[in-house]
Each structure stands twice: as structure tokens, then as C-alpha cells.
Amino acid sequence: KTKELIPHKIGTLVANNIDVLIISKFIGLAEVVTYTSYMYIINTLVTIFSKMTTASYAGIGNLLIVDKEKAYDKFLEYNSFVFFLATIICVPLYFAISPFIGLFYGLEYIVGNVTCLLFVFLVFYSIIRTIFNIFVTAAGLFKETIICVYLEIGINLILSLILINYMGITGVILATAIAYIISEYVVKPSILNKNIFNKKISCYYKDCLFY
């Protein structure tokens, strides 16, 4: 299924660079420095966490073949784990990231509290959505989830072009957050449920709301 995987990789590359291109075009390179300063820390944390999760791909893939019922239980357990880990990482990150940026890059690159909260949300969501990536990869659902890539790019691009005129860099980050939520949190669980678990998807959302 390599041919279905290629659009995912290209789409991820495009989605990750939309924000920088829009900020540089409509606001200026000074704001690009601010954006990249925060995103450098965010991407480092997400990369470290993603390295930790790659070890579970083979085990989940084997479990999906052997016992799908148990795989669903592991899905819910893994979901609680990523929520717990995202919380203990992101709460102190919110209080530490701006002082660190001010110390390392300069006070002029510090953003407001709302923008900082949105940056931290990107970390939070990047961690909790790893469960989707693991099960999609383990089950080989690249063709079924290609719609998520197109939704993420389209929503992010359209909302960024609209919100940047009213909210500046905050609007761009907000557009990215909304694109993440709609393309993955709303759509992808239904795809996983339809192709793997055949359970009531409401159980997953109830767990997430509780966490």
C-alpha cells in the first residue's frame, strides 16, 4: 500500500509549511521568527514522543490480526495513557515556554497568553492523536484516511487566509488547531471504527470528554 502512503507524506509536508508561508506573506519575516521559535520547541517535544510510540506499531498490528476485541480495549487504554502524558507535559510547558523564549531569543519574540495557549494545544493534540497514527499504520488504512489529509490542508489554508487578517499570528495557529480537530478528531475515529472495531464510537468520545 505504498502508493496510498505517498499522499499522506506529501500532505503532511504541505500542511506543516502552510503557516510559515502565510505568515511570511501577510505579516512579515519578523513574525516568522516568533512562530518558528515556538514551533522549534513544539516539534522537538512531538518528535521525542513519536520515537517512543514507534515501538508499539508491530505489537498493535499483530493484535489486530489475533484478537480485534482485545485490540479495542488496548485502544481505549492507550487513549487514557496519551491524555495523561499530554497533560503532564503541556501544563508545565504553558508556564515555561514563553519565559524560555524570552531568555533564549529575546523578549520581543514572546507572544500573548492566548497565542501561547494555542501553541501548547498543538503539542497536546499532537500527542493525543498519536493513537490514530499507530492504529492507522498498524491496520494499513492509508487509502481510507487520505480524506483526513485533504481536509487538514484545505481547512488550514482557508481559515488561515481569513483569520490572519483579523487576528494575525494567533489566527493562523487557531486555524491549524481547528484543522487538526476536524480532520482527525472528528473524522478519523469513525474511519477506525468502521474498518477495525465496529463499536459505538460514542464510547471513545465519552472517554475523551472525561479525560
C-alpha positions in Angstrom: 0.0 0.0 0.0 2.9 2.3 -0.6 1.1 4.3 -3.3 -1.6 5.3 -0.8 1.1 6.3 1.7 2.7 8.8 -0.6 -0.1 11.4 -0.5 0.0 11.2 3.3 3.7 12.1 3.3 3.3 14.9 0.8 0.2 16.2 2.5 1.9 16.3 5.9 4.8 18.2 4.4 2.4 20.8 2.8 0.3 21.1 6.0 3.4 21.7 8.2 4.6 24.6 6.0 1.4 26.4 5.2 1.6 28.5 8.3 5.1 29.8 7.7 4.3 30.7 4.1 1.1 32.6 5.0 2.8 34.4 8.0 5.8 35.5 5.8 3.5 36.7 3.0 0.9 38.6 5.0 2.6 39.7 8.2 6.4 39.7 7.6 9.5 37.8 8.4 9.7 39.2 12.0 6.6 37.2 12.9 8.1 34.1 11.2 10.9 34.2 13.7 8.4 34.3 16.5 6.4 31.4 15.1 9.5 29.2 14.3 10.9 29.9 17.8 7.8 28.4 19.4 7.4 25.6 16.8 11.0 24.5 17.2 10.4 23.6 20.8 7.0 22.1 20.0 8.3 19.9 17.1 11.2 18.7 19.3 8.8 17.5 22.0 6.5 15.9 19.5 9.4 14.2 17.8 10.7 12.7 21.1 7.2 11.4 21.9 6.8 9.9 18.4 10.0 8.0 18.8 8.6 6.4 21.9 5.4 5.3 20.2 7.0 3.6 17.1 7.8 0.6 19.3 4.1 -0.3 19.6 3.4 -0.5 15.8 4.3 -4.1 15.4 2.5 -5.2 18.6 -0.7 -3.4 17.7 -0.6 -4.8 14.1 -0.2 -8.3 15.5 -3.1 -7.8 17.9 -5.4 -6.6 15.2 -4.9 -9.9 13.4 -5.1 -12.1 16.5 -7.8 -10.5 18.6 -9.7 -7.4 17.5 -11.8 -7.3 20.7 -8.6 -7.0 22.8 -7.2 -4.5 20.3 -10.2 -2.2 21.1 -9.5 -2.5 24.8 -5.9 -1.6 24.1 -7.1 1.3 22.0 -9.0 2.7 25.0 -6.1 2.1 27.4 -3.7 3.8 25.0 -6.0 6.7 24.7 -6.0 7.2 28.5 -2.2 7.0 28.5 -1.7 9.6 25.9 -4.1 12.0 27.6 -2.3 11.5 30.9 1.1 12.1 29.2 -0.1 15.1 27.2 -1.4 16.7 30.4 1.8 16.3 32.5 3.8 17.6 29.6 1.6 20.6 28.5 0.6 22.1 31.8 4.2 23.0 32.8 5.1 23.7 29.2 2.5 26.5 29.2 4.2 28.3 32.1 7.7 27.6 30.9 7.8 28.1 27.1 7.4 31.9 27.0 10.0 32.7 29.7 12.3 30.3 27.9 11.7 32.1 24.5 12.3 35.4 26.2 15.6 34.2 27.7 16.9 32.4 24.7 15.6 34.6 21.8 14.6 37.9 23.4 11.5 39.5 25.0 10.3 40.9 21.7 9.5 37.3 20.5 7.2 36.4 23.3 3.5 36.0 22.3 0.4 36.7 24.4 -1.3 34.2 26.7 -4.0 33.2 24.2 -1.4 32.6 21.4 0.8 30.7 23.8 -2.1 28.5 24.9 -2.8 27.7 21.2 0.8 26.7 20.7 0.6 24.4 23.7 -2.6 23.0 22.4 -0.7 22.0 19.2 1.6 20.0 21.4 -1.3 18.5 23.4 -3.2 17.4 20.3 0.0 16.1 18.5 0.4 13.8 21.5 -3.1 12.5 21.8 -3.5 11.9 18.1 -0.6 9.5 18.0 -3.1 6.8 18.9 -4.7 7.4 15.5 -1.4 7.2 13.7 -0.5 3.9 15.4 -3.7 2.1 14.6 -3.9 3.6 11.0 -0.4 2.4 10.3 -0.8 -1.0 12.0 -4.0 -1.7 10.0 -2.7 -0.1 6.8 -5.7 2.3 6.4 -3.8 4.8 4.3 -6.4 4.8 1.5 -9.3 5.2 3.8 -7.8 8.1 5.8 -6.5 10.1 2.8 -9.6 12.3 3.1 -8.2 13.5 6.5 -5.1 14.8 4.8 -7.1 16.8 2.2 -9.4 18.1 4.9 -6.4 19.3 7.1 -4.8 21.1 4.2 -8.0 22.7 2.9 -9.3 23.8 6.2 -6.0 25.1 7.4 -5.4 27.1 4.2 -8.8 28.7 4.0 -9.2 29.6 7.7 -5.6 30.9 7.9 -6.2 33.2 5.0 -9.3 34.5 6.6 -8.3 34.7 10.3 -4.8 36.2 9.7 -6.5 39.4 8.6 -8.3 39.7 11.9 -6.1 38.0 14.5 -2.6 37.9 13.0 -0.4 35.0 14.0 -3.0 34.0 16.6 -5.5 33.4 13.7 -3.0 31.2 11.9 -2.4 29.0 15.0 -6.2 28.9 15.6 -6.8 27.8 12.0 -4.2 25.0 12.4 -5.9 23.8 15.7 -9.3 23.8 14.0 -8.0 21.9 11.0 -6.4 19.2 13.4 -9.7 18.8 15.3 -12.0 18.4 12.3 -9.7 16.3 10.1 -8.6 13.9 12.7 -10.6 14.1 16.0 -13.9 14.2 14.2 -13.3 12.1 11.0 -10.5 9.6 11.8 -12.1 7.8 14.8 -15.2 7.0 12.6 -12.9 5.5 10.0 -11.1 3.4 12.5 -14.3 2.2 14.0 -15.8 1.3 10.6 -12.8 -0.6 9.4 -11.5 -2.2 12.6 -13.6 -2.2 15.7 -17.3 -1.9 14.7 -18.1 -0.5 18.1 -20.1 2.5 19.3 -17.8 5.5 18.6 -19.6 7.4 21.4 -17.6 5.4 24.0 -14.4 6.9 22.7 -15.7 10.5 22.8 -17.1 10.0 26.3 -13.7 8.8 27.5 -12.0 11.8 25.9 -14.5 14.2 27.5 -13.9 12.6 30.8 -10.1 12.9 30.5 
